[in-house]
Amino acid sequence: MLKQELQQKQALSPQQVIEATLLQLNNSNLEKIILEELEKNPILEPAEPVEEVQNSTDSEDVNNEDWDDDYEPANIYEPKRDKQYLPIPDQINFLEKLIGQLNDIDLEDWERSIAEEIVYNLDEHGYLSVDLFLIADRFGKVESEIEHILSVVQHLDPPGLGSRNLQECLMIQLDDDKDSITYKIIRDYFDDFVNKRYNRICEKGRISNTDLSAVIDVVSKLNPKPGEGSQINKDETIIPDLIVDKRSNQWEIIVNDNWIPSLQISKIYHKMVDDPNSQTSKTQKFLKYNFNSAKWFIQAIEQRRDTLVNVMNEIINRQSEFFKGNIEELRPMKLQDIAESIDMDISTISRATRGKYVETPYGIYELKHYFTESITLNDGKEISTYQVKLALRQLIKDEDKHNPFSDEELKDKLIKCGYPVARRTVAKYRKQLKLPVARLRKEL
């Protein structure tokens, strides 16, 4: 029986795909992609530098009072190149490896696009950083239609990537043995397990202490943060993607990519495209395809610059106290806040801020540093959780190391300082600060 139905679906255009791909790259990886594109697309060529012919009179004028305004020193972040201009070695980053794994999976084009979108929205621990329904909505789908694609990403190597919480992450790593006691405990008694209410687990699940001990041993070998340490090598030199500096009482934002080759469309090939009568249909088709790709690629680079500047400008506006020099004063701010202010999709903001660094007069910071959650004080005032973490860090720094504070004691002290937090919140913030539990902080 034949059935005809009308559906409205959103598909990303080739230009949008290029823009999304380039936006998530930092400047070092962008250079690599540009050099690769130069090699494979004959329509593209390095832009010719503008040469200024100066006579002797002009040379003398260089020493006038405008020198300070016009002079721009060589980029101190420009990667060192050997005199022989050796090719840059291949450096496949973590996300590229994940995308490469998708090549071995039978996915339709729209499924592949969504899988890549999920990969690009993983946080530094490998968890999905945005709600799945937002990704679904971006592609004109509902959440239930793309859950199977999320499952594909979650079973890439390492397994557990794209999880939305710790329980899901552990269960995915136990998928091969769903009938095991370990899987049952994580599925049915997760809250009791993480809070070490082992007696309750044994009573409810009729599990012996011996079996529970074996479960604890298995879980301890699982990876709770499958993406941690994979985004940036600890020994990698950080090259800021943006530089902000204050001039004439105004913040100037510079995209730090002047050492990356500028591109232009070849004038020779452009003439050939404009003269279709001089080419065979096959040649004309080849030229037109590469011409469009080159045009989109150049536009995507410009769009990337504009997006980074717009995002950074909004961050400066919202975190005004920080940029006045009060670097411990951060306002609560989410990706959604920036997205709404500059009228962009939250996924675009996520790409623009992931793995990007900015040099400020106060140091080099990752853009995600400026995004913090909020906590409501007893008087109704909202402050950034960053301030609570600073207070927590100071309490632990000043404690008696022979008798360190437990999380419960830290909670009580923070409450006395005016921060209404729960013990579980203290444990969460302590872990984010990479501070160990009390028994590991104790000194003899």
C-alpha positions as CSV (number, residue, x, y, z in Angstrom):
1,M,0.0,0.0,0.0
2,L,1.4,3.4,-1.0
3,K,1.3,6.2,1.5
4,Q,2.2,9.8,0.9
5,E,3.0,12.2,3.7
6,L,4.4,15.6,4.0
7,Q,7.3,16.2,6.4
8,Q,9.2,19.4,7.1
9,K,12.9,18.7,8.0
10,Q,15.8,21.0,8.5
11,A,19.1,20.1,6.8
12,L,22.4,21.9,7.2
13,S,23.7,23.5,4.0
14,P,27.3,22.7,2.9
15,Q,28.2,26.3,3.9
16,Q,26.7,25.8,7.4
17,V,28.7,22.6,7.8
18,I,31.9,24.3,7.0
19,E,31.1,27.2,9.3
20,A,30.3,24.9,12.2
21,T,33.5,22.8,11.6
22,L,35.9,25.8,11.5
23,L,34.2,27.5,14.5
24,Q,35.0,24.6,16.8
25,L,38.7,24.7,15.9
26,N,41.3,26.6,17.9
27,N,43.8,28.7,15.9
28,S,46.5,26.0,15.8
29,N,44.1,23.4,14.3
30,L,42.6,26.1,12.0
31,E,46.0,26.6,10.4
32,K,46.3,22.9,9.7
33,I,42.9,22.8,8.0
34,I,43.6,25.8,5.9
35,L,46.9,24.3,4.6
36,E,45.0,21.1,3.8
37,E,42.3,23.0,1.9
38,L,45.0,24.9,-0.1
39,E,46.4,21.5,-1.2
40,K,43.1,20.0,-2.3
41,N,41.3,23.0,-3.8
42,P,43.0,24.5,-6.8
43,I,40.7,27.5,-6.8
44,L,42.2,28.7,-3.4
45,E,45.6,30.4,-3.1
46,P,47.4,32.4,-0.5
47,A,46.5,36.0,-0.6
48,E,49.2,38.2,-1.9
49,P,50.7,40.6,0.7
50,V,50.0,44.3,0.0
51,E,53.4,45.9,-0.8
52,E,53.8,49.5,0.0
53,V,56.4,51.3,-2.1
54,Q,58.0,54.0,-0.2
55,N,60.5,56.6,-1.3
56,S,63.2,58.2,0.8
57,T,60.7,60.9,1.9
58,D,58.3,58.3,3.1
59,S,61.0,56.5,5.0
60,E,61.8,59.7,6.9
61,D,58.1,60.1,7.7
62,V,58.1,56.7,9.4
63,N,59.9,58.3,12.4
64,N,57.1,60.8,13.0
65,E,54.8,60.9,16.0
66,D,52.3,58.4,14.4
67,W,54.9,55.6,14.7
68,D,53.4,54.2,18.0
69,D,49.9,54.0,16.4
70,D,50.9,52.3,13.2
71,Y,53.6,49.9,14.3
72,E,52.5,46.4,15.0
73,P,55.1,44.0,16.4
74,A,55.6,40.5,15.1
75,N,53.2,38.0,16.6
76,I,54.8,36.6,19.6
77,Y,52.6,33.6,19.4
78,E,53.6,32.7,15.9
79,P,54.7,29.0,15.9
80,K,58.4,28.7,15.1
81,R,59.1,27.3,11.6
82,D,62.3,25.8,10.4
83,K,64.0,27.7,7.6
84,Q,63.3,24.7,5.3
85,Y,59.6,25.2,5.9
86,L,59.1,21.6,6.9
87,P,55.4,20.4,6.8
88,I,53.5,20.5,10.0
89,P,53.3,17.0,11.4
90,D,49.8,15.5,11.7
91,Q,48.3,16.1,15.1
92,I,44.9,14.4,15.2
93,N,43.1,15.7,18.3
94,F,40.6,13.8,20.4
95,L,37.5,15.1,18.6
96,E,39.0,14.2,15.2
97,K,39.6,10.7,16.4
98,L,36.0,10.3,17.4
99,I,34.8,11.7,14.1
100,G,37.1,9.2,12.4
101,Q,35.4,6.3,14.2
102,L,32.1,7.3,12.7
103,N,33.5,6.4,9.3
104,D,33.2,2.7,10.3
105,I,29.5,3.0,11.2
106,D,26.7,2.8,8.7
107,L,24.9,6.1,9.2
108,E,22.7,8.2,6.9
109,D,24.0,11.7,6.1
110,W,21.6,13.3,8.6
111,E,22.5,10.8,11.3
112,R,26.2,11.5,10.7
113,S,25.6,15.2,11.0
114,I,23.8,14.8,14.3
115,A,26.5,12.4,15.6
116,E,29.2,15.0,14.8
117,E,27.1,17.7,16.5
118,I,27.0,15.5,19.6
119,V,30.7,15.0,19.5
120,Y,31.4,18.7,19.2
121,N,29.2,19.3,22.3
122,L,31.2,17.1,24.7
123,D,32.7,18.8,27.7
124,E,36.2,18.3,29.0
125,H,35.1,15.1,30.9
126,G,33.4,13.6,27.8
127,Y,29.8,14.3,29.0
128,L,27.1,15.9,26.7
129,S,27.2,19.6,27.6
130,V,23.9,20.6,26.1
131,D,20.4,19.1,26.4
132,L,19.7,16.5,23.7
133,F,16.4,18.2,22.7
134,L,18.4,21.3,21.7
135,I,20.5,19.3,19.2
136,A,17.3,17.6,17.9
137,D,15.6,20.9,17.5
138,R,18.5,22.3,15.5
139,F,18.0,19.5,12.9
140,G,14.2,19.7,12.9
141,K,13.9,16.5,14.9
142,V,12.4,15.5,18.2
143,E,14.6,14.0,21.0
144,S,13.3,10.4,20.6
145,E,14.3,10.5,16.9
146,I,18.0,11.0,17.7
147,E,18.4,9.0,20.9
148,H,19.8,6.0,18.8
149,I,22.5,8.4,17.4
150,L,23.4,9.4,20.9
151,S,23.8,5.7,21.7
152,V,26.2,5.3,18.8
153,V,28.4,8.1,20.1
154,Q,28.2,6.7,23.7
155,H,29.6,3.4,22.4
156,L,32.6,4.8,20.6
157,D,36.0,4.4,22.1
158,P,36.3,5.2,25.0
159,P,32.8,4.0,25.9
160,G,30.6,6.4,27.9
161,L,31.3,9.5,25.9
162,G,28.1,11.6,25.5
163,S,26.7,10.5,28.8
164,R,24.3,12.9,30.5
165,N,25.2,11.8,34.1
166,L,27.6,9.5,35.9
167,Q,25.0,6.7,36.2
168,E,24.5,6.6,32.5
169,C,28.2,6.7,31.9
170,L,28.9,3.6,34.1
171,M,25.9,1.7,32.7
172,I,27.2,2.1,29.2
173,Q,30.5,0.7,30.2
174,L,28.7,-2.3,31.6
175,D,26.5,-2.8,28.6
176,D,28.2,-6.0,27.6
177,D,27.0,-7.7,30.8
178,K,23.6,-6.4,31.6
179,D,22.7,-9.5,33.6
180,S,25.5,-8.9,36.0
181,I,25.0,-7.9,39.7
182,T,27.2,-4.8,39.0
183,Y,24.9,-3.6,36.3
184,K,21.8,-4.2,38.4
185,I,23.2,-2.3,41.4
186,I,24.2,0.7,39.2
187,R,20.8,0.7,37.5
188,D,18.6,0.2,40.6
189,Y,20.6,1.3,43.6
190,F,22.9,4.0,42.2
191,D,22.1,6.7,44.8
192,D,22.8,4.3,47.7
193,F,26.0,3.0,46.0
194,V,27.6,6.4,45.5
195,N,26.7,7.4,49.0
196,K,28.1,4.1,50.3
197,R,24.9,3.0,51.9
198,Y,26.0,-0.6,51.4
199,N,23.9,-2.2,54.1
200,R,20.7,-0.8,52.4
201,I,21.9,-2.3,49.1
202,C,22.5,-5.7,50.6
203,E,19.1,-5.7,52.3
204,K,17.1,-4.4,49.3
205,G,18.9,-6.5,46.6
206,R,19.6,-9.5,48.8
207,I,23.3,-9.3,48.0
208,S,26.0,-10.8,50.1
209,N,29.0,-8.7,51.3
210,T,31.3,-10.8,49.2
211,D,29.4,-10.0,46.0
212,L,29.1,-6.4,46.9
213,S,32.9,-6.2,47.5
214,A,33.4,-7.7,44.0
215,V,31.0,-5.1,42.6
216,I,32.9,-2.3,44.2
217,D,36.1,-3.6,42.7
218,V,34.6,-3.7,39.2
219,V,33.1,-0.2,39.4
220,S,36.4,1.2,40.7
221,K,38.0,0.1,37.4
222,L,35.4,1.9,35.2
223,N,36.2,5.4,33.8
224,P,33.8,8.1,35.3
225,K,35.3,10.8,33.0
226,P,36.0,9.2,29.6
227,G,37.0,12.4,28.0
228,E,39.2,13.8,30.7
229,G,42.8,14.6,29.7
230,S,42.0,14.1,26.0
231,Q,41.1,17.6,24.9
232,I,44.4,19.3,25.5
233,N,47.8,17.8,26.2
234,K,49.1,19.1,29.5
235,D,52.5,19.8,27.8
236,E,50.9,21.6,24.9
237,T,51.8,25.3,24.6
238,I,48.6,27.4,24.8
239,I,48.3,29.9,22.0
240,P,45.4,32.4,22.8
241,D,42.8,32.6,20.1
242,L,41.8,36.1,21.2
243,I,43.7,39.0,22.6
244,V,41.9,41.8,24.5
245,D,43.5,45.1,25.5
246,K,42.2,48.4,26.7
247,R,43.0,51.4,24.6
248,S,41.4,54.9,25.0
249,N,39.1,53.4,27.7
250,Q,37.7,50.9,25.2
251,W,38.3,47.2,25.0
252,E,39.9,46.1,21.7
253,I,39.4,42.5,20.7
254,I,41.9,41.0,18.3
255,V,41.5,37.5,16.7
256,N,45.0,36.1,17.1
257,D,45.3,34.5,13.6
258,N,47.5,37.0,11.7
259,W,50.2,34.2,11.4
260,I,47.7,31.9,9.6
261,P,47.8,32.2,5.8
262,S,45.1,34.5,4.3
263,L,43.2,33.1,1.4
264,Q,41.8,34.3,-1.9
265,I,40.2,32.9,-5.0
266,S,42.6,32.4,-7.9
267,K,42.0,35.1,-10.5
268,I,42.9,32.7,-13.3
269,Y,40.4,30.1,-12.3
270,H,37.8,32.8,-11.6
271,K,38.0,33.8,-15.2
272,M,37.6,30.2,-16.3
273,V,34.5,29.9,-14.2
274,D,33.1,33.1,-15.7
275,D,33.7,31.8,-19.3
276,P,31.7,28.5,-19.4
277,N,32.0,28.3,-23.3
278,S,35.7,27.7,-23.1
279,Q,35.4,24.6,-21.0
280,T,33.9,21.1,-21.3
281,S,30.9,20.4,-19.2
282,K,32.9,18.1,-16.9
283,T,35.6,20.7,-16.4
284,Q,33.0,23.4,-15.8
285,K,31.3,21.2,-13.2
286,F,34.6,20.6,-11.5
287,L,35.5,24.3,-11.5
288,K,32.1,25.4,-10.2
289,Y,32.2,22.9,-7.4
290,N,35.6,23.9,-6.2
291,F,34.8,27.6,-6.7
292,N,31.7,27.3,-4.4
293,S,33.8,25.4,-1.8
294,A,36.5,28.0,-1.9
295,K,34.0,30.8,-1.5
296,W,32.2,29.1,1.4
297,F,35.6,28.3,3.0
298,I,36.7,31.9,2.9
299,Q,33.3,33.2,4.2
300,A,33.4,30.6,7.0
301,I,36.8,31.9,8.2
302,E,35.4,35.4,8.2
303,Q,32.2,34.3,10.0
304,R,34.4,32.5,12.6
305,R,36.3,35.7,13.3
306,D,33.0,37.7,13.6
307,T,31.5,35.1,15.9
308,L,34.5,35.0,18.2
309,V,34.6,38.8,18.5
310,N,30.9,39.0,19.1
311,V,31.0,36.3,21.8
312,M,34.1,37.9,23.5
313,N,32.5,41.3,23.4
314,E,29.4,40.0,25.1
315,I,31.5,38.3,27.7
316,I,33.3,41.6,28.5
317,N,30.0,43.3,28.8
318,R,28.6,40.7,31.2
319,Q,31.7,40.2,33.2
320,S,32.5,43.9,33.6
321,E,33.9,43.6,37.2
322,F,36.5,41.0,36.0
323,F,37.6,43.3,33.3
324,K,37.9,46.2,35.7
325,G,40.6,44.1,37.5
326,N,38.5,42.4,40.1
327,I,39.3,38.9,38.7
328,E,37.6,37.1,41.5
329,E,34.3,38.8,40.7
330,L,32.4,36.7,38.2
331,R,28.7,37.1,37.5
332,P,26.6,34.0,37.0
333,M,26.5,33.4,33.2
334,K,25.4,30.6,31.0
335,L,25.9,29.8,27.3
336,Q,22.2,30.5,26.8
337,D,22.7,34.1,28.1
338,I,25.3,34.8,25.4
339,A,23.2,33.0,22.7
340,E,20.1,35.1,23.5
341,S,22.1,38.4,23.6
342,I,23.8,38.0,20.2
343,D,20.9,36.0,18.6
344,M,22.8,32.8,17.9
345,D,22.1,29.1,18.6
346,I,23.5,27.8,21.9
347,S,25.4,25.1,20.0
348,T,27.2,27.9,18.1
349,I,28.2,29.5,21.3
350,S,29.3,26.1,22.7
351,R,31.6,25.7,19.6
352,A,32.9,29.2,19.8
353,T,34.0,28.9,23.5
354,R,35.2,25.2,23.6
355,G,39.0,25.0,23.8
356,K,39.4,28.7,23.1
357,Y,41.7,30.9,25.2
358,V,41.9,34.7,25.5
359,E,44.9,36.8,26.6
360,T,43.8,39.6,29.0
361,P,45.9,42.1,31.0
362,Y,45.3,39.8,33.9
363,G,46.5,36.5,32.3
364,I,45.4,33.9,29.8
365,Y,42.0,32.3,30.5
366,E,39.9,29.7,28.8
367,L,36.6,31.2,27.6
368,K,34.7,28.6,29.7
369,H,36.2,30.2,32.8
370,Y,33.7,33.1,32.4
371,F,30.7,30.8,32.5
372,T,29.5,29.9,36.0
373,E,26.3,28.8,37.6
374,S,24.5,30.8,40.2
375,I,23.7,30.3,43.9
376,T,21.0,32.3,45.7
377,L,22.0,33.7,49.1
378,N,19.6,33.9,52.1
379,D,18.9,37.6,51.2
380,G,17.7,36.6,47.7
381,K,20.9,37.9,46.0
382,E,22.3,35.7,43.2
383,I,26.1,35.3,43.0
384,S,28.4,33.1,41.0
385,T,29.4,29.7,42.3
386,Y,32.9,30.7,41.5
387,Q,32.9,32.9,44.6
388,V,31.8,29.9,46.7
389,K,34.6,27.8,45.3
390,L,37.1,30.5,46.1
391,A,35.8,30.5,49.7
392,L,36.0,26.7,49.8
393,R,39.5,26.7,48.5
394,Q,40.6,29.2,51.1
395,L,39.0,27.2,54.0
396,I,40.9,24.1,52.9
397,K,44.1,26.1,52.5
398,D,43.9,27.5,56.0
399,E,42.7,24.3,57.8
400,D,44.8,22.4,60.3
401,K,46.4,19.7,58.1
402,H,46.7,17.4,61.1
403,N,42.9,17.5,61.5
404,P,41.4,18.6,58.2
405,F,37.7,19.6,57.8
406,S,35.3,17.0,56.6
407,D,32.8,18.0,53.9
408,E,30.1,18.3,56.6
409,E,32.3,20.7,58.5
410,L,33.2,22.7,55.4
411,K,29.4,23.0,54.7
412,D,28.8,24.4,58.1
413,K,31.6,27.0,57.8
414,L,30.4,28.1,54.3
415,I,26.9,28.5,55.7
416,K,28.4,30.8,58.4
417,C,30.1,32.8,55.7
418,G,26.7,33.3,54.1
419,Y,26.7,30.6,51.4
420,P,23.7,28.2,51.8
421,V,25.2,25.0,50.5
422,A,24.5,21.3,51.0
423,R,27.2,18.7,51.9
424,R,26.8,17.1,48.5
425,T,27.4,20.5,46.9
426,V,30.6,21.0,48.9
427,A,31.8,17.6,47.7
428,K,31.0,18.6,44.1
429,Y,32.8,21.9,44.3
430,R,35.8,20.2,46.0
431,K,36.1,17.7,43.2
432,Q,35.9,20.5,40.6
433,L,38.7,22.2,42.4
434,K,40.6,18.9,42.3
435,L,41.0,18.9,46.1
436,P,41.0,15.4,47.8
437,V,38.8,14.3,50.6
438,A,39.8,15.0,54.3
439,R,41.5,11.7,54.9
440,L,43.8,12.3,51.9
441,R,44.6,15.8,53.0
442,K,45.7,14.7,56.5
443,E,49.3,15.1,57.3
444,L,51.2,13.2,59.9
